Amino acid sequence: MKTKLIMVFLLYVIILNHLHATAQNHKDLDRDYVKKDSILWNEYEKRMDSIVRNIADRQKRKADLIANLDETNRKNKELAISFKNTIGGIERIFMTRAQFTKTELKNVLESTSLRVRKTSAFKAIQDHLNIDQIKIGNLWPEHLTIVDTANLPIRLKKNITNIIIYNGSGMSDCMGESNRSELNKLAKDAQFSSRAKIYLFYNTENINTLKNINAKFNDHLAYTSDLTGDYSKFKIAMGSQAIPTVYIFNSDGKLEAIQLGVEDIITKWQNK
């Protein structure tokens, strides 16, 4: 009996040590990915600064900046795949999902660990695989509901242009103060309002957070969310990544254009 108890105790110790070693290994891998990811993007920024400082020719500078971004995106994708079994790695794969084919993403998911399969990022990639992302010419996705600050569902207005701007979490205003001011001027203009409506979409789970963002800027723009957080259904269905991304639905309710940045729509509507 005593020998049996000793064996059970030793087995218990072995299991505890194994669990501790596994947890420590996970932490080490997570830290290693964060370190390498940071180095990658620091190098990108240094090269970008060097290009801007040292290349006077505009076309050459633009070409080199694009080449720098393309090369960094390639390395970023490879790094995330090699660390797919870390929290940071799978989150980065979701963030850059547009750079993967759906077959590539499916292969990534099938080769991940149980720990990663429990994450929100993993589940969001599954949702991305199971949903057809919106394309030019499509109507608003029927399964997608967004609400205003009163938590009331929004329906796109008929017979006018509906402009939806994906603006991330709202922690920072990537549109810039000047662009936001110009959008607000448009939204206040009666002639514009008879022809178009501007909505700002934010990732949040809490209606009060949306209200606070609205109160912070206190302008005439319409603040919206689907209240599903960072891995929002809107983000997945619309293929949203960079901010701000602009979705323009024409008067027939069909998606007419997807644009990065708000400058083009400001210029277009100011000149109408």
N, C-alpha and C positions, 0 to 999 in steps of 0.2 A: 504493500500500500504506500509506504514511504517513498519507494523508488518511483512509483507511478506519479505521485505528487511532484516529485523533483522533475520528472520528465515533462509534465504539464507546465510547470513553472518555467523550465528552460525553453520550451516551445513558445510560451507567452513572451518571454524576453526576446527571442529571435524574431518573432512577428513585430514586436514594438520597434526593434532596431531596424528592421527592414522598412517599416512605415516611415520611420524618422529619416532614414537614408533616402528613401524615395522622395519625401517632401523636400529635403534639402537639395536633392538633384533638380527638382522642379524649380526651386528658387534660384539655383545657380544658372539654369538654362534661361529663365525669365530675365535675369539680370544681364546675362551675356547678350541676349537679343536686344534689349534696350540700349546697351552700350554700343553694339555694332550699328544699330539703326541711327543712333545719335551721331556717330562718326560719319556715316554715309551722308546725312543731311547737312552736317557742318561742312563737309568737303564740297558739297553741292553749292552751298552759299558762298564759300570762299571763291570757287571758280566763277560763279555768277558775278561777284563783286569785281574780280579781276577782269572779266570780259567787259563789263560796263566801264571800268576805269581806263582800260588799255586799248580798246578798239573804237576808233573814231567813226569808221564807215558804218552807217546805219544798217544797211542790208547785211553786211558781214557780222555785225554785232547781233542782229536778230537771229541769223542762222546759227551762230555759235551758242546763243542762249537756248535755242530750241534743241540743238544737239546735246547740250549739257543736261537739259531736263529729260530728254529721251533716254540718255545713257543712265541717268540716275534712276529713272522709273524702271528700267530693265534690271538694274542691280537691286532695287527695292523689292521687286517681284521675286527675284531669285532668293534674296535673303529671307523674305517672309515664308516662302515655300520650305526652305531649309529649316526654319524654326516654327513650322506649322503646329507643333505640339507644345508651343508656349502660348500663354494668354495674349501677349503682345503680337505674336506672329499671326494668330488666327484673326485678331482684330484688324491687323493691317491688311490681311487678305480680303476681309469684308470691305474695308475702306477703298481698296483698289480693284474691286471685283470687275469693273468695266474693262480692265486690262487682261482679264482671263476669259477664255471661252467657257461655256457652261460645262463642257466635257472636262476641261482642266479643273474646274472647281469641284465637280463631282469626284474626280480622282483624288483631289486633295482631301475632301471630307471622308472618303472611304479609307484613307490611310492615317487618320488622326487617332489620338489616344482617347480613352474614356473621359479623362479629366477635361479635355478640350471640348468633347461632345456635349458637355453640360453647360457650356458658356452661351451667353446671349448672341455672341458673334457667330458661333457655329449655327445656331438655329436661324439667325438672320440670313446666312448664306443659303441654308436650305430653302427658306422662303423665296429668296432671289431665284433659285433654280426652279421652283414650282410656279412662279408667277411670270407671265409674259410682260416685260417692261413696255411702257408706252412708246409708240412710234409716231412719227409725223403722219398726220392724217387721221389718227385715232381720236375717238371721243374720250371724254373724261372716264376713267375706270369706274365701272358700276360698283365694285366692291369697296371703293375708297371713299370714306367720309371725313371731311374736315369741319371744324367748328370755329366759331368766333369767340370773343372774350366773354360772351354771355353763355357759352357752352351750347349754342344753337347751331344746328347743321347749316352749312353754306351750300347753296346751289349756284353754279355759275350763271350769271345774268345772260338772258337771251338777247340776241340781235346786237350785241356790242362785243368788243374785244375784251377778253379777260386775261390779265397779266398776273401770273403767280410767280413770286420770287422766293426761291428756297434760300433761307438765310441761316441755316444751322441751328445751334443751340441758343443763340442770342447772347452768349458770353462776351463776344466782341462784335462790333459792327463793321463787317467786311465791305460793306458798300461805301463806307467813307461818309463823313459829315456833309460834304458838298453834294454828293450824289443823292443822299437821303433828302437834303433840302430841295433839290430840283424835283425829285419824285413827289414830295409833299406839295410843291407849287402846282404840279400837274393835277394831283388829286383834289386840290381846292378849286381848280378851274372848272366852271360850269360847262363850258364847251367840251372839255376833255371828258368830264363825267358823263356826258350824254353819249359818248362814243366808246369809253373804256373804263375799266375798273382795275385797281391795283390791290393785290393781296400779298402780304408777307407771311411765309410759312416758317414756323419754328418747331424744332424737335423738343418736346417737353411731355411729361406725364401728368402735369399739374396745371389746371386751369388758372390757378392763382399766379403761377410763374408767367403764363401768357399775359395775364392782366398787368403784372409788374413790368414786363417788357414794354407793353403798350403805354403804361403810365410814364415810364422812363423817357420815352421819346415824345409822347403827347402830340402826335401829329394827325393828319387826316388819312393815313394809310390803314388798311384793314388787316388786323393781326389774326392769324389762324394757326391751328395745329390739329393733329389727329390724336393727340394725347397718348401716344404710344412710345414716347421716349427716344433715346439716341438711335435705336434700330427701328425707326418708325416705318409704318406700312407705306406712307407717302414716299419716303426715301427709297424704299425697295421698288415700289410700283413705277415710280417716275425715273428711277436710275440716278438719283441725286448723289453727287459726291462733292465737287468743288462748290464753294460759296463765294458770291451769290450766283445761283443758276436761275435763269429766267425761262419760264414756260409761257408761250403765247398761244391762247386759244382764240380762233377767229369768231366772227359773228354767227357762224354755223355750228359753233361748239367743238370744232375740230382743232387738234394741235397743229399749229402753223409753223412754229419754230421753237428751238431750244438754243439758248444763248448763254455764254458765260460772261457775267458782268452786266451792269445796268446802263452803261454809257450809251449804247446803241439805241435802246428804247427811249431814253431821254431825248437824244438828238432827233429821233424820228418824230416823236409826238410834239416836240417844241416847234418843229418846222411844218406841222400840219395846219 
